[in-house]
């Protein structure tokens, strides 16, 4: 199972355009508490407009 699929299953993320790579989890202090932060990428290529062909 890939890192992306494992994290998406754990966090119940259904979006097919979100991808996670190895070492994407860090522990950081946020508002005075240590939190686990996942960093991923949104891979989305919008289709062009059928009217003006702009992306």
C-alpha positions in Angstrom: 0.0 0.0 0.0 1.4 3.5 -0.9 2.0 6.2 1.6 -0.7 8.3 -0.1 -3.4 5.5 0.2 -2.5 4.7 3.8 -2.8 8.3 4.9 -5.9 8.9 2.9 -7.5 5.8 4.5 -6.5 6.9 8.0 -7.8 10.4 7.6 -10.8 9.4 5.5 -9.8 11.6 2.6 -11.7 10.8 -0.6 -10.2 13.4 -3.0 -8.2 11.6 -5.7 -6.1 14.7 -6.4 -4.4 14.8 -3.0 -1.0 13.0 -2.8 1.4 12.4 0.1 5.0 11.5 -0.1 7.5 9.7 2.2 8.3 11.8 5.3 5.2 14.0 5.0 4.4 13.8 8.7 6.0 16.2 11.2 5.3 17.2 14.8 5.0 20.9 15.3 3.9 23.2 18.1 0.6 24.9 17.2 -1.2 27.1 19.6 0.8 25.8 22.5 0.3 22.1 21.7 2.3 19.5 19.8 0.4 18.5 16.7 1.0 16.0 13.9 1.0 17.8 10.6 0.6 16.0 7.3 2.0 17.9 4.2 0.6 16.8 0.8 0.2 18.1 -2.7 -2.9 18.8 -4.6 -2.4 17.5 -8.1 -5.2 19.0 -10.2 -5.1 20.0 -13.9 -8.3 22.0 -14.6 -9.9 21.4 -17.9 -10.2 24.3 -20.3 -13.4 26.3 -20.6 -15.6 25.0 -23.4 -16.5 28.6 -24.3 -13.2 30.6 -24.2 -10.7 27.7 -23.9 -9.0 29.4 -20.9 -7.6 27.2 -18.2 
